[in-house]
Amino acid sequence: MDTTGHLLGYVVYILSKQPEYLTRIKNEAIANGINFDRITIDDLASLKYLDAFLKEALRFCSPAPYLFPRMATATHKLGDITILKGTIVNVGSNIIGFPHVPVSYTHLTLPTIYSV
C-alpha cells in the first residue's frame, strides 16, 4: 500500500465531508502569511493545526492497520478471552491507538493531545 497516497486520499475524503476543517486550515495558512504559489517546508512547520489534522487523520485511518505478529510468551486472560502461551497474535494499530467511541467512526476530531 502506498502510505502517502492512502493519507492524501483519506484527507481529501475527510475535508469533503467536514469542510470546517478545510476552512480552519486555510485560515491558519492565511494568518501565517503563506504564499500559496510557493509553499516551503518552513511554511508547513508553522501550520500547527494542519499538523494536528494530519496526525489525527493518520490515527483515525492508519495506512499500516496491522502491527507485526507477536507470540504470547505467557498465558494471558483478557476479559473472557484466554490467550495461551505460544499463540501468534496480530494486533491492529487501530485497536491499540484508537478509542472505540461510535461517534469517532463518523466524525474526525482533534483530541487535546495535539497542541493546536
DSSP file (Angstrom, degrees, kcal/mol; ACC not computed):
  #  RESIDUE AA STRUCTURE BP1 BP2  ACC     N-H-->O    O-->H-N    N-H-->O    O-->H-N    TCO  KAPPA ALPHA  PHI   PSI    X-CA   Y-CA   Z-CA
    1    1 A M              0   0    0      0, 0.0     2,-0.8     0, 0.0     3,-0.1   0.000 360.0 360.0 360.0 136.3    0.0    0.0    0.0
    2    2 A D     >  -     0   0    0      1,-0.2     4,-2.3     2,-0.1     5,-0.2  -0.735 360.0-162.8 -80.7 109.9    1.3    3.5   -0.9
    3    3 A T  H  > S+     0   0    0     -2,-0.8     4,-2.3     1,-0.2    -1,-0.2   0.868  85.7  49.6 -67.8 -37.5    1.1    5.2    2.5
    4    4 A T  H  > S+     0   0    0      2,-0.2     4,-2.8     1,-0.2     5,-0.2   0.939 113.2  46.6 -66.7 -45.7    1.3    8.8    1.1
    5    5 A G  H  > S+     0   0    0      1,-0.2     4,-2.6     2,-0.2     5,-0.2   0.883 111.4  52.8 -61.9 -38.5   -1.5    8.1   -1.4
    6    6 A H  H  X S+     0   0    0     -4,-2.3     4,-2.2     2,-0.2    -2,-0.2   0.940 111.8  45.2 -61.7 -48.3   -3.6    6.5    1.4
    7    7 A L  H  X S+     0   0    0     -4,-2.3     4,-2.7     2,-0.2    -2,-0.2   0.939 114.6  47.5 -62.4 -47.8   -3.2    9.5    3.7
    8    8 A L  H  X S+     0   0    0     -4,-2.8     4,-2.5     1,-0.2     5,-0.2   0.905 111.9  50.0 -63.5 -41.0   -3.9   12.0    0.9
    9    9 A G  H  X S+     0   0    0     -4,-2.6     4,-2.0    -5,-0.2    -1,-0.2   0.917 113.4  46.0 -61.6 -42.9   -7.0   10.1   -0.3
   10   10 A Y  H  X S+     0   0    0     -4,-2.2     4,-2.8    -5,-0.2    -2,-0.2   0.895 111.2  52.5 -67.3 -39.9   -8.3    9.9    3.2
   11   11 A V  H  X S+     0   0    0     -4,-2.7     4,-2.8     2,-0.2     5,-0.2   0.919 109.3  49.1 -62.7 -44.3   -7.6   13.6    3.9
   12   12 A V  H  X S+     0   0    0     -4,-2.5     4,-1.8     1,-0.2    -1,-0.2   0.912 111.7  50.3 -61.5 -41.4   -9.5   14.7    0.7
   13   13 A Y  H  X S+     0   0    0     -4,-2.0     4,-1.7    -5,-0.2    -2,-0.2   0.945 112.5  45.6 -60.8 -49.1  -12.4   12.5    1.8
   14   14 A I  H  X S+     0   0    0     -4,-2.8     4,-2.8     1,-0.2    -2,-0.2   0.920 111.8  51.6 -62.3 -44.1  -12.5   14.0    5.3
   15   15 A L  H  < S+     0   0    0     -4,-2.8     7,-0.2     1,-0.2    -1,-0.2   0.825 109.7  50.3 -65.3 -29.4  -12.2   17.5    4.0
   16   16 A S  H  < S+     0   0    0     -4,-1.8    -1,-0.2    -5,-0.2    -2,-0.2   0.827 117.1  40.3 -75.0 -30.5  -15.1   16.9    1.6
   17   17 A K  H  < S+     0   0    0     -4,-1.7    -2,-0.2     1,-0.2    -1,-0.2   0.773 127.8  31.1 -85.8 -28.5  -17.3   15.5    4.5
   18   18 A Q    >X  +     0   0    0     -4,-2.8     3,-2.0    -5,-0.2     4,-0.6  -0.643  65.5 173.2-131.8  74.1  -16.2   18.1    7.1
   19   19 A P  H 3>  +     0   0    0      0, 0.0     4,-2.4     0, 0.0     5,-0.2   0.653  69.4  78.5 -62.6 -15.5  -15.4   21.3    5.3
   20   20 A E  H 3> S+     0   0    0      1,-0.2     4,-2.0     2,-0.2     5,-0.1   0.825  91.9  53.8 -62.4 -28.6  -15.0   23.2    8.6
   21   21 A Y  H <> S+     0   0    0     -3,-2.0     4,-2.5     2,-0.2    -1,-0.2   0.915 107.4  49.2 -69.8 -42.5  -11.5   21.6    8.8
   22   22 A L  H  X S+     0   0    0     -4,-0.6     4,-2.8    -7,-0.2     5,-0.2   0.917 110.7  51.2 -61.3 -43.4  -10.6   22.9    5.4
   23   23 A T  H  X S+     0   0    0     -4,-2.4     4,-2.6     1,-0.2    -1,-0.2   0.926 111.9  46.1 -59.5 -46.0  -11.8   26.4    6.4
   24   24 A R  H  X S+     0   0    0     -4,-2.0     4,-2.2     2,-0.2    -1,-0.2   0.892 112.7  49.9 -66.9 -38.6   -9.7   26.3    9.5
   25   25 A I  H  X S+     0   0    0     -4,-2.5     4,-2.2     2,-0.2    -2,-0.2   0.926 113.4  46.3 -64.5 -44.5   -6.6   25.0    7.7
   26   26 A K  H  X S+     0   0    0     -4,-2.8     4,-2.5     1,-0.2    -2,-0.2   0.910 112.2  50.5 -64.3 -42.0   -6.9   27.7    5.0
   27   27 A N  H  X S+     0   0    0     -4,-2.6     4,-2.6    -5,-0.2    -1,-0.2   0.892 109.6  50.9 -63.4 -39.0   -7.5   30.4    7.7
   28   28 A E  H  X S+     0   0    0     -4,-2.2     4,-1.6     2,-0.2    -1,-0.2   0.922 110.7  48.9 -63.3 -43.5   -4.4   29.3    9.6
   29   29 A A  H  <>S+     0   0    0     -4,-2.2     5,-2.5     2,-0.2    -2,-0.2   0.917 112.9  47.1 -63.0 -43.7   -2.3   29.4    6.4
   30   30 A I  H ><5S+     0   0    0     -4,-2.5     3,-1.7     1,-0.2    -2,-0.2   0.919 110.3  52.5 -63.8 -43.6   -3.6   32.9    5.5
   31   31 A A  H 3<5S+     0   0    0     -4,-2.6    -1,-0.2     1,-0.3    -2,-0.2   0.798 109.0  51.0 -62.8 -28.8   -2.9   34.1    9.1
   32   32 A N  T 3<5S-     0   0    0     -4,-1.6    -1,-0.3    -5,-0.2    -2,-0.2   0.348 116.0-115.9 -91.1   6.4    0.6   32.8    8.8
   33   33 A G  T < 5 -     0   0    0     -3,-1.7    -3,-0.2     1,-0.2     2,-0.2   0.819  47.1-179.3  67.3  32.2    1.2   34.7    5.5
   34   34 A I      < -     0   0    0     -5,-2.5     2,-0.9    -6,-0.1    -1,-0.2  -0.462  26.4-136.3 -68.9 132.1    1.7   31.5    3.5
   35   35 A N    >   -     0   0    0      3,-0.3     3,-1.4    -2,-0.2    -1,-0.1  -0.816  12.7-160.1 -87.3 107.1    2.4   32.1   -0.2
   36   36 A F  T 3  S+     0   0    0     -2,-0.9     3,-0.3     1,-0.3    -1,-0.1   0.663  87.0  61.7 -67.4 -15.7    0.1   29.5   -1.9
   37   37 A D  T 3  S+     0   0    0      1,-0.3    -1,-0.3    -3,-0.0     2,-0.2   0.741 120.4  19.8 -79.5 -23.0    2.2   29.7   -5.1
   38   38 A R  S <  S-     0   0    0     -3,-1.4     2,-0.4     2,-0.0    -3,-0.3  -0.663  73.5-175.2-150.4  87.3    5.3   28.5   -3.3
   39   39 A I        -     0   0    0     -3,-0.3     2,-0.2    -2,-0.2    -3,-0.1  -0.720  12.6-159.4 -87.9 130.4    4.9   26.7    0.0
   40   40 A T     >  -     0   0    0     -2,-0.4     4,-2.1     1,-0.1     5,-0.1  -0.574  32.5-108.3-104.1 169.2    8.1   25.8    1.8
   41   41 A I  H  > S+     0   0    0      1,-0.2     4,-1.9     2,-0.2     5,-0.1   0.841 122.4  55.4 -64.5 -32.5    8.9   23.2    4.4
   42   42 A D  H  > S+     0   0    0      2,-0.2     4,-1.0     1,-0.2    -1,-0.2   0.875 104.8  53.2 -67.1 -36.7    9.3   26.1    6.9
   43   43 A D  H >4 S+     0   0    0      1,-0.2     3,-0.9     2,-0.2     4,-0.5   0.946 108.9  48.8 -60.1 -47.4    5.8   27.2    6.0
   44   44 A L  H >< S+     0   0    0     -4,-2.1     3,-1.4     1,-0.3    -2,-0.2   0.880 105.7  57.8 -61.2 -38.0    4.4   23.8    6.7
   45   45 A A  H 3< S+     0   0    0     -4,-1.9    -1,-0.3     1,-0.3    -2,-0.2   0.766 102.4  55.7 -64.4 -24.2    6.2   23.7   10.1
   46   46 A S  T << S+     0   0    0     -4,-1.0     2,-1.3    -3,-0.9    -1,-0.3   0.575  85.6  88.5 -84.3  -8.6    4.4   26.9   11.1
   47   47 A L    <>  +     0   0    0     -3,-1.4     4,-2.1    -4,-0.5    -1,-0.1  -0.665  48.5 168.4 -95.2  85.1    0.9   25.3   10.5
   48   48 A K  H  > S+     0   0    0     -2,-1.3     4,-2.4     1,-0.2    -1,-0.2   0.865  75.5  50.6 -66.7 -38.7    0.2   23.7   13.8
   49   49 A Y  H  > S+     0   0    0      2,-0.2     4,-2.8     1,-0.2    -1,-0.2   0.918 110.2  50.0 -68.3 -41.7   -3.5   23.0   13.1
   50   50 A L  H  > S+     0   0    0      2,-0.2     4,-2.6     1,-0.2    -2,-0.2   0.915 110.6  51.0 -59.9 -42.8   -2.6   21.3    9.8
   51   51 A D  H  X S+     0   0    0     -4,-2.1     4,-2.3     1,-0.2    -2,-0.2   0.928 112.0  46.0 -60.1 -46.2    0.0   19.2   11.6
   52   52 A A  H  X S+     0   0    0     -4,-2.4     4,-2.5     1,-0.2    -2,-0.2   0.895 111.3  53.1 -63.7 -40.5   -2.6   18.1   14.2
   53   53 A F  H  X S+     0   0    0     -4,-2.8     4,-2.4     2,-0.2    -2,-0.2   0.927 110.6  46.2 -61.0 -45.8   -5.2   17.4   11.5
   54   54 A L  H  X S+     0   0    0     -4,-2.6     4,-2.3     2,-0.2    -2,-0.2   0.897 112.1  50.7 -65.9 -40.2   -2.7   15.1    9.6
   55   55 A K  H  X S+     0   0    0     -4,-2.3     4,-2.3     1,-0.2    -1,-0.2   0.913 112.0  47.6 -62.2 -41.7   -1.7   13.3   12.8
   56   56 A E  H  X S+     0   0    0     -4,-2.5     4,-2.7     2,-0.2    -2,-0.2   0.889 109.5  53.0 -67.6 -38.1   -5.4   12.8   13.6
   57   57 A A  H  X S+     0   0    0     -4,-2.4     4,-2.3     1,-0.2    -1,-0.2   0.906 111.0  47.2 -62.8 -40.5   -6.1   11.5   10.1
   58   58 A L  H  < S+     0   0    0     -4,-2.3    -2,-0.2     2,-0.2    -1,-0.2   0.888 113.8  47.6 -67.2 -38.5   -3.2    9.0   10.5
   59   59 A R  H  < S+     0   0    0     -4,-2.3     3,-0.4     1,-0.2    -2,-0.2   0.902 115.0  46.7 -66.5 -40.0   -4.5    7.9   13.9
   60   60 A F  H  < S+     0   0    0     -4,-2.7     2,-0.2     1,-0.3    -2,-0.2   0.871 130.3  17.0 -72.2 -39.0   -8.0    7.6   12.6
   61   61 A C  S  < S-     0   0    0     -4,-2.3    -1,-0.3    -5,-0.2    -2,-0.1  -0.655  81.7-160.2-139.3  77.5   -7.3    5.7    9.4
   62   62 A S        -     0   0    0     -3,-0.4    -3,-0.1    -2,-0.2    32,-0.1  -0.313  17.4-147.1 -64.7 135.4   -3.8    4.2    9.6
   63   63 A P  S    S+     0   0    0      0, 0.0    -1,-0.1     0, 0.0   -59,-0.0   0.608 101.8  50.4 -75.5  -9.8   -2.1    3.2    6.3
   64   64 A A  S    S+     0   0    0      1,-0.1    29,-0.2   -61,-0.1    -2,-0.1  -0.705  71.6 172.2-123.1  78.2   -0.5    0.4    8.3
   65   65 A P        +     0   0    0      0, 0.0    28,-1.7     0, 0.0    29,-0.6   0.635  60.2  52.6 -70.3 -14.0   -3.5   -1.2   10.0
   66   66 A Y  B     -A   92   0A   0     26,-0.3    26,-0.2    27,-0.1     2,-0.1  -0.968  69.6-145.8-126.5 138.6   -1.7   -4.2   11.5
   67   67 A L        -     0   0    0     24,-2.1    24,-0.2    -2,-0.4     3,-0.1  -0.390  47.9 -72.1 -84.6 171.7    1.5   -4.4   13.6
   68   68 A F        -     0   0    0     -2,-0.1    23,-0.3     1,-0.1    -1,-0.2  -0.374  61.6 -97.9 -63.5 143.3    3.9   -7.2   13.2
   69   69 A P        -     0   0    0      0, 0.0     2,-0.3     0, 0.0    21,-0.2  -0.288  41.3-156.6 -62.8 149.3    2.6  -10.5   14.7
   70   70 A R  E     -B   89   0B   0     19,-2.9    19,-3.9    -3,-0.1     2,-0.5  -0.913  11.7-132.4-125.6 152.3    3.7  -11.4   18.2
   71   71 A M  E     -B   88   0B   0     -2,-0.3     2,-0.3    17,-0.2    17,-0.2  -0.924  28.2-119.1-105.5 128.7    3.9  -14.6   20.1
   72   72 A A        -     0   0    0     15,-2.6    14,-3.2    -2,-0.5    15,-0.1  -0.491  20.1-163.8 -65.6 125.0    2.5  -14.7   23.6
   73   73 A T  S    S+     0   0    0     -2,-0.3     2,-0.3    12,-0.2    -1,-0.2   0.567  75.1  16.7 -88.2  -9.6    5.3  -15.5   26.0
   74   74 A A  S    S-     0   0    0     10,-0.1     2,-0.3     9,-0.1    12,-0.1  -0.961  94.4 -87.4-151.3 163.3    2.9  -16.4   28.8
   75   75 A T        -     0   0    0     -2,-0.3     2,-0.3    10,-0.1     9,-0.2  -0.626  48.4-172.3 -77.0 132.8   -0.8  -17.3   29.0
   76   76 A H  E     -C   83   0C   0      7,-2.8     7,-3.3    -2,-0.3     2,-0.5  -0.933  18.2-147.8-127.3 149.3   -2.9  -14.1   29.4
   77   77 A K  E     -C   82   0C   0     -2,-0.3     2,-0.6     5,-0.2     5,-0.2  -0.979  12.0-176.9-118.0 122.2   -6.6  -13.6   30.2
   78   78 A L  E >   -C   81   0C   0      3,-3.4     3,-2.3    -2,-0.5     2,-0.4  -0.874  64.3 -64.5-117.6  95.5   -8.3  -10.5   28.6
   79   79 A G  T 3  S-     0   0    0     -2,-0.6     0, 0.0     1,-0.3     0, 0.0  -0.500 121.4 -11.2  62.8-120.4  -11.8  -10.4   29.9
   80   80 A D  T 3  S+     0   0    0     -2,-0.4     2,-0.4    -3,-0.1    -1,-0.3   0.490 121.6  92.3 -86.3  -4.1  -13.5  -13.6   28.5
   81   81 A I  E <   -C   78   0C   0     -3,-2.3    -3,-3.4     2,-0.0     2,-0.5  -0.782  57.3-161.9-100.5 131.6  -10.6  -14.3   26.2
   82   82 A T  E     -C   77   0C   0     -2,-0.4     2,-0.7    -5,-0.2    -5,-0.2  -0.951   2.0-162.4-110.2 125.9   -7.7  -16.5   27.1
   83   83 A I  E     -C   76   0C   0     -7,-3.3    -7,-2.8    -2,-0.5     2,-0.1  -0.931  18.5-142.3-107.6 113.8   -4.5  -16.2   25.0
   84   84 A L    >   -     0   0    0     -2,-0.7     3,-2.2    -9,-0.2   -12,-0.3  -0.438  27.8 -91.6 -78.5 147.2   -2.3  -19.3   25.5
   85   85 A K  T 3  S+     0   0    0      1,-0.3   -12,-0.2    -2,-0.1    -1,-0.1  -0.301 115.3  27.7 -51.8 134.9    1.4  -19.1   25.7
   86   86 A G  T 3  S+     0   0    0    -14,-3.2    -1,-0.3     1,-0.3     2,-0.2   0.317  86.2 137.5  91.5  -7.7    2.9  -19.7   22.2
   87   87 A T    <   -     0   0    0     -3,-2.2   -15,-2.6   -15,-0.1     2,-0.5  -0.531  55.2-128.0 -72.9 135.0   -0.2  -18.3   20.4
   88   88 A I  E     -B   71   0B   0     -2,-0.2     2,-0.4   -17,-0.2   -17,-0.2  -0.742  30.5-165.3 -82.3 128.1    0.6  -16.0   17.5
   89   89 A V  E     -B   70   0B   0    -19,-3.9   -19,-2.9    -2,-0.5     2,-0.5  -0.961  14.3-161.4-122.8 129.3   -1.3  -12.7   18.0
   90   90 A N        -     0   0    0     -2,-0.4     2,-0.5   -21,-0.2   -22,-0.1  -0.945  11.6-167.4-105.6 127.7   -2.0  -10.0   15.4
   91   91 A V        -     0   0    0     -2,-0.5   -24,-2.1   -23,-0.3     2,-0.2  -0.968  16.4-134.4-118.0 123.6   -3.0   -6.7   16.9
   92   92 A G  B >>  -A   66   0A   0     -2,-0.5     4,-1.3   -26,-0.2     3,-1.1  -0.539  13.7-132.4 -73.6 139.8   -4.4   -3.9   14.7
   93   93 A S  H 3> S+     0   0    0    -28,-1.7     4,-2.2     1,-0.3    -1,-0.1   0.813 107.3  60.7 -62.5 -29.2   -2.9   -0.5   15.3
   94   94 A N  H 3> S+     0   0    0    -29,-0.6     4,-0.7     1,-0.2    -1,-0.3   0.781 101.6  54.3 -68.7 -24.5   -6.4    0.9   15.3
   95   95 A I  H <4 S+     0   0    0     -3,-1.1    -1,-0.2     2,-0.2    -2,-0.2   0.904 116.8  34.1 -74.2 -41.6   -7.2   -1.3   18.3
   96   96 A I  H  < S+     0   0    0     -4,-1.3    -2,-0.2     1,-0.2    -1,-0.2   0.718 128.5  34.7 -88.6 -19.4   -4.3   -0.1   20.4
   97   97 A G  H  < S+     0   0    0     -4,-2.2    -1,-0.2    -5,-0.2    -2,-0.2   0.318 105.8  70.7-116.7   9.8   -4.2    3.5   19.3
   98   98 A F  S  < S-     0   0    0     -4,-0.7     2,-0.4    -5,-0.1    -1,-0.1  -0.971  72.2-132.3-134.9 120.6   -7.8    4.4   18.7
   99   99 A P        -     0   0    0      0, 0.0     2,-1.9     0, 0.0     5,-0.1  -0.556  24.2-133.3 -70.1 128.6  -10.5    4.9   21.2
  100  100 A H        +     0   0    0     -2,-0.4     3,-0.1    -5,-0.1    -5,-0.0  -0.508  48.4 148.4 -87.6  73.3  -13.6    2.9   20.1
  101  101 A V    >>  -     0   0    0     -2,-1.9     3,-1.8     1,-0.1     4,-0.7  -0.934  49.7-132.8-104.3 124.7  -16.2    5.5   20.6
  102  102 A P  G >4 S+     0   0    0      0, 0.0     3,-1.2     0, 0.0     4,-0.5   0.831 105.0  55.5 -49.7 -40.4  -19.0    5.2   18.0
  103  103 A V  G >> S+     0   0    0      1,-0.3     4,-1.4     2,-0.2     3,-1.2   0.823  97.7  65.5 -63.6 -28.4  -19.1    8.9   17.1
  104  104 A S  G <4 S+     0   0    0     -3,-1.8    -1,-0.3     1,-0.3     5,-0.1   0.755  93.1  61.0 -65.3 -24.2  -15.4    8.7   16.3
  105  105 A Y  G << S+     0   0    0     -3,-1.2    -1,-0.3    -4,-0.7    -2,-0.2   0.726 114.5  32.5 -75.6 -19.6  -16.0    6.5   13.4
  106  106 A T  T <4 S+     0   0    0     -3,-1.2     2,-0.4    -4,-0.5    -2,-0.2   0.566 121.6  42.3-112.2 -11.9  -18.2    9.1   11.6
  107  107 A H  S  < S-     0   0    0     -4,-1.4    -1,-0.2     2,-0.0     2,-0.1  -0.916  73.3-136.9-144.7 112.3  -16.6   12.3   12.7
  108  108 A L        -     0   0    0     -2,-0.4     2,-0.3    -3,-0.1    -3,-0.1  -0.416  27.3-169.6 -63.3 137.9  -12.9   13.1   12.9
  109  109 A T        -     0   0    0     -5,-0.1    -2,-0.0   -53,-0.1    -1,-0.0  -0.938  24.6-129.1-129.2 154.5  -12.0   15.0   16.0
  110  110 A L        -     0   0    0     -2,-0.3   -57,-0.1     2,-0.0     6,-0.1  -0.858  31.3-147.9-103.4 100.0   -8.8   16.7   17.1
  111  111 A P    >   -     0   0    0      0, 0.0     3,-1.6     0, 0.0   -55,-0.1  -0.193  23.9-110.1 -66.8 160.1   -8.0   15.4   20.5
  112  112 A T  T 3  S+     0   0    0      1,-0.3     4,-0.1     3,-0.1    -2,-0.0   0.513 104.4  86.7 -70.5  -3.6   -6.3   17.7   23.1
  113  113 A I  T 3  S+     0   0    0      2,-0.1     2,-0.5     0, 0.0    -1,-0.3   0.720  80.1  73.0 -69.1 -16.8   -3.1   15.6   22.8
  114  114 A Y  S <  S-     0   0    0     -3,-1.6     2,-1.1   -62,-0.0   -62,-0.0  -0.845  86.7-132.8 -97.1 129.8   -2.1   17.8   19.9
  115  115 A S              0   0    0     -2,-0.5   -63,-0.1     1,-0.2    -2,-0.1  -0.704 360.0 360.0 -84.6 104.6   -1.1   21.3   20.8
  116  116 A V              0   0    0     -2,-1.1    -1,-0.2    -4,-0.1   -67,-0.1   0.361 360.0 360.0-110.1 360.0   -3.1   23.5   18.4
